Amino acid sequence: MANGYHGAAMDEIAETAHVSKPVLYQHFPSKRELYLALLDSHLSSLTELMMGALNSTDDNDERVQAVMRAYYRFIASDDQAHRLVFESDLINDSDVSSRLETFNKAFADAIARVIAEDTKLPMLEAQLLGRGLAGMAQVSARYWLETDGNLDLDVASDLIYRLAWRGISRFPKET
């Protein structure tokens, strides 16, 4: 679906997948059902990657670095997965927007729990910071992809990690 949902024909999808169109329809009754299955699969992979990075250490400095690097690696590993997740031309479809919001909320809430546990901030404030950090990772990684390799992945993710860490580390720790 390199040409987006609307630009992809089931014939083209079947050819790319090396299956016949009838076989494709046996598994997915419509192009939309195929799209939702792919979206679910990619969001599941991204969730696993992000939660793995978030839970990889108790050191918050290293945790922020791991999360930023994981976002960049997801985008670098499969350009089409990234486009399917973050550049959908079905964003106004309620099933698509619901799935994306569920992912964004779950990941931001996981970040917020870490922030709330480590600081004196109320959960609502921690959730705002969680959304901000998740958004920073997502938007900057998407921009990085547009640089076509002119900026090394590790350099780019490290720049954003340092920006995020210098901000979030300023919040008071619980005593």
N, C-alpha and C positions, 0 to 999 in steps of 0.2 A: 504494500500500500504506500509505496514511495510517493505516489501522486496524490495522496490523501484518500480519504474514504470515498468521496464522490468521484474521484478520478480513476478509481480502481474498478475493473470489471471482473466478474467471477471467472471468465475465461482466462484472463491474465493471471489471476490469483492461482487458479488450478495449474496453469502452465508453470508458474514460478515454484509451486509446491511439488511439481512433478507427479501430479495426480490428475485423473480425469475430472471433468466438471460434475458428472453424476456422483463420483466418490466424494467430492467436496460437499455436495448437497446432502449426501447420506449423513455426514457428520454435523453439518451446519445448514439449517433450513433456509438461511438468508445471509446476505453479506453482513447485515447488522449483527446477527448472532455470532458470526465468525469474528467480527471486530470486537465484540464484547468479550469473547473468550480470550482473544489475544491481549486485550487490555487487562483482564483479570490476571492472566499469566504474568504479564510484565509488572503489574502493580504488586503482585505477590513476591516476585523476585526482588523488586526494589525495596519492598517492606523488609524482607529478610536481610537484605544487604544493609539497610539503614539501621535496623534494630541490632544487628550484629555489631556494627560500628559503635553504636551508642552504648551497648553493653560490654564492649571489649575491654574496658578498664574502669577503675574507680577514679582515676586521675582525670579531672575535668579538662585540663589543658590537652592531654592526649586524646580525650574523648572528642573534643571539638575538631581536632586535627583529623581523627579517623572518620568522622561523619562527613567532613568536607571532601576528603579524598575519596570516600565511597561514592558520593554523588557524582563526582567527576569521572570516576572509573565506570560507573553505570552508563553515563552518557558516551564515554569513549568506547565502551565495549560493543555497543550495538546501536548504531545511529538510527536504525529504523524503529527499534524499541523506544528510544527516546522520543522520536517524532510521534509515534503512536500515542504515547502517554502525555506528552506535554504540548503537542501542536495539533491536537485533534480538530478536524473541521466539524466534529459532532459535539462540540462543547455545550451546545444548547440542548442536546438530547438529555432528558432527565436521568436516564440510566447511566450515561457517561459522566455527567456532572456529579451525580451521587457517588459514583465509584471514586472519582478524583477527590471529592471533598472528604470521603471516608478515609482515604489514604492520607491526605494533608492533615486532617484532624488527628488521626491516630499518631502520626509521626510527631507533629507539633506537641501533642499532649504528652508523649513519652519524653520529649525534651523538657517540657514544662515541669513534669514530675521531678526530674533531676534538679532543675533550677530551684523549685520550691523546697526540696529536701535540703539543698545546700545553702540557701539564703533565707532571709526573713521576709521574702516577698509573698504576698497573698497569691493563691492559685490563679486568679484572673490575670494578675500582672505577669506571672510566670508563663501563662498561656500566650499572652501577647508576645513575650520575648521568644517563646518557642516557635510561634508562627514567623516571627522576624528572622530567626536563625535559619529555619527551614527554607524560607523564601530566599534568603541571601544565597544559600547553597544552590537552590534550583535555578534562580535567575542568572547567577554568575556562571554556573556550569553551562547553561544554555548559550550564554554569550561566548564563553570559551570555545565551544564547538564551532562557532562562526569564524574563529581565527584560523581555521584550517591547519592546525598544527604549528602555527608560527609562535605559539607560546606553549612550552612544555607543560604537560599535565601536572606534574609534581610542583612546578613553580607556580602555576595558576592556583591550584588548590591550597598551596601553602600561603599564598598572598591573602586569600579569602579567610583561611583559618586564622592567620595573624590578626586580620581586621576584626573578625568575630570574637576571638579570644581577648583581645585588648579591650573590647567593649564589655563583654559578659563577665570578665574576671574582676571588673570594678565593683560589682554588686557585693554588698556585705555578706559575709558568711555567718551562718548561725553560730551562736556561742553556746 
